[in-house]
Amino acid sequence: MSRLESSRPTLHDLIGARLKARRIVLGLSQHEVAQRVGITYQQLHKYETGLNRISASRLYCCAEALEMPIDFFFRDPEVEAESPAPSRRRQLLSFSRAFNDIAESHIRDAVAELARVLALPIEPEAQATEAPRQAAQPATAGICEPVSAITGPPPARPFT
């Protein structure tokens, strides 16, 4: 049976897919990654699509260029969580790119901690006690007043 007839992806197909996924998460083009690795973008494309196999030394260079440990390419995809829906995947990709662009490590840590806290499940007891309190508050409670409420309306501009 030829590779084209096989419905099960080969290991180099999976490695290529992970290579492409990481490149996209970092927001890099094939050309940029290829320059970092020292190959042509055409060769990188062949690696990503599984047309060419990647040697161990080249895979090591790819891992360094993509700032990932080499075992990233060999993790079992069946053990990992299911892939999110396409709209959620776009949100996740956008968030990953924005998070990666945060230069200050203390801000990255704070954002990561915020995400962890927001992801925690709300305990049923907490939901029952918070629901009446939230219903009693006006919709704008805890929100800053608009600037115009503090400073008044903007001055009128004469037409020129």
C-alpha positions as CSV (number, residue, x, y, z in Angstrom):
1,M,0.0,0.0,0.0
2,S,1.4,3.4,-1.0
3,R,1.6,6.4,1.3
4,L,-1.2,8.1,-0.6
5,E,-3.5,5.2,-0.2
6,S,-3.0,5.0,3.6
7,S,-5.6,6.8,5.6
8,R,-3.4,6.8,8.8
9,P,-0.9,9.6,9.0
10,T,2.7,8.6,9.2
11,L,5.1,9.9,11.9
12,H,6.7,12.5,9.6
13,D,3.1,13.7,8.7
14,L,2.5,14.3,12.4
15,I,5.8,16.0,12.9
16,G,5.3,18.2,9.9
17,A,1.8,19.2,11.2
18,R,3.2,20.1,14.6
19,L,6.0,22.1,12.9
20,K,3.4,24.1,11.0
21,A,1.1,24.6,14.0
22,R,3.9,26.0,16.1
23,R,5.1,28.3,13.3
24,I,1.5,29.6,13.0
25,V,1.2,30.1,16.8
26,L,4.3,32.2,16.7
27,G,3.0,34.2,13.8
28,L,6.0,33.4,11.6
29,S,6.0,32.8,7.9
30,Q,7.6,29.8,6.2
31,H,10.4,32.1,4.9
32,E,11.2,33.4,8.5
33,V,11.4,29.9,10.0
34,A,13.4,28.6,7.0
35,Q,15.9,31.4,7.4
36,R,16.3,30.5,11.2
37,V,16.8,26.9,10.3
38,G,19.1,27.5,7.3
39,I,16.9,25.9,4.6
40,T,14.7,27.2,1.8
41,Y,11.0,27.9,2.4
42,Q,10.2,25.3,-0.2
43,Q,12.0,22.6,1.9
44,L,10.2,23.8,5.0
45,H,6.9,23.4,3.1
46,K,7.8,19.9,2.2
47,Y,8.6,19.1,5.8
48,E,5.3,20.6,7.0
49,T,3.2,18.7,4.4
50,G,5.0,15.4,5.1
51,L,6.4,15.1,1.6
52,N,10.0,15.0,2.9
53,R,11.2,13.4,6.1
54,I,13.1,15.5,8.6
55,S,16.5,14.3,9.8
56,A,17.2,14.3,13.6
57,S,19.7,17.2,13.3
58,R,17.3,19.3,11.2
59,L,14.5,18.6,13.6
60,Y,16.7,19.8,16.4
61,C,17.3,23.0,14.5
62,C,13.6,23.4,13.9
63,A,12.9,22.9,17.6
64,E,15.4,25.6,18.5
65,A,14.0,28.0,15.8
66,L,10.5,27.5,17.1
67,E,11.6,27.7,20.8
68,M,10.2,24.3,21.7
69,P,11.8,21.2,23.2
70,I,12.4,18.4,20.7
71,D,9.9,16.1,22.4
72,F,7.1,18.5,21.3
73,F,7.2,16.9,17.9
74,F,6.8,13.3,19.3
75,R,4.0,13.7,21.8
76,D,1.1,11.3,21.2
77,P,-1.8,13.3,19.7
78,E,-4.3,10.7,20.9
79,V,-3.4,11.4,24.5
80,E,-3.7,15.1,24.2
81,A,-7.0,17.0,24.5
82,E,-9.4,17.2,21.6
83,S,-9.0,20.0,19.2
84,P,-11.2,23.1,19.9
85,A,-13.9,24.2,17.5
86,P,-12.7,26.4,14.6
87,S,-14.0,29.7,16.1
88,R,-12.4,28.9,19.4
89,R,-9.2,27.8,17.7
90,R,-9.0,31.3,16.1
91,Q,-9.5,32.9,19.5
92,L,-6.9,30.7,21.0
93,L,-4.5,31.5,18.2
94,S,-5.1,35.3,18.6
95,F,-4.7,35.0,22.4
96,S,-1.5,33.0,22.0
97,R,0.0,35.6,19.6
98,A,-0.9,38.5,21.8
99,F,0.4,36.7,24.9
100,N,3.7,35.9,23.1
101,D,4.1,39.6,22.3
102,I,4.0,40.7,26.0
103,A,7.6,41.7,26.7
104,E,7.5,41.9,30.5
105,S,7.6,38.6,32.2
106,H,5.7,39.8,35.3
107,I,2.8,40.9,33.1
108,R,2.8,37.5,31.3
109,D,2.7,35.8,34.7
110,A,-0.2,38.0,35.8
111,V,-2.2,37.2,32.6
112,A,-1.4,33.5,33.0
113,E,-2.6,33.5,36.6
114,L,-5.8,35.4,35.6
115,A,-6.5,32.8,33.0
116,R,-6.0,30.0,35.5
117,V,-8.3,31.7,38.0
118,L,-11.0,32.4,35.5
119,A,-10.8,28.7,34.3
120,L,-11.5,27.4,37.8
121,P,-15.0,25.9,38.2
122,I,-17.4,27.9,40.3
123,E,-18.6,25.8,43.2
124,P,-22.4,25.3,43.5
125,E,-22.5,26.9,47.0
126,A,-20.7,30.0,45.7
127,Q,-23.1,30.3,42.7
128,A,-26.2,30.1,45.0
129,T,-24.9,32.9,47.4
130,E,-23.6,35.2,44.6
131,A,-26.7,35.0,42.4
132,P,-29.0,37.1,44.6
133,R,-26.3,39.7,45.3
134,Q,-25.7,40.2,41.6
135,A,-29.3,40.6,40.8
136,A,-29.7,43.3,43.5
137,Q,-26.9,45.4,42.0
138,P,-27.6,47.9,39.1
139,A,-26.1,46.9,35.8
140,T,-23.5,49.6,36.0
141,A,-22.2,48.8,39.5
142,G,-18.5,48.7,39.7
143,I,-18.0,50.3,36.3
144,C,-16.3,53.7,36.0
145,E,-18.5,56.6,35.0
146,P,-17.9,57.8,31.4
147,V,-15.5,60.7,31.1
148,S,-18.3,63.0,30.0
149,A,-20.1,62.5,33.3
150,I,-17.0,63.7,35.2
151,T,-15.9,66.5,33.0
152,G,-19.1,67.5,31.4
153,P,-19.9,67.6,27.7
154,P,-17.0,68.4,25.3
155,P,-16.7,72.1,24.2
156,A,-18.5,73.1,21.0
157,R,-16.1,73.5,18.1
158,P,-16.8,76.4,15.7
159,F,-17.1,75.4,12.1
160,T,-14.2,76.6,10.0
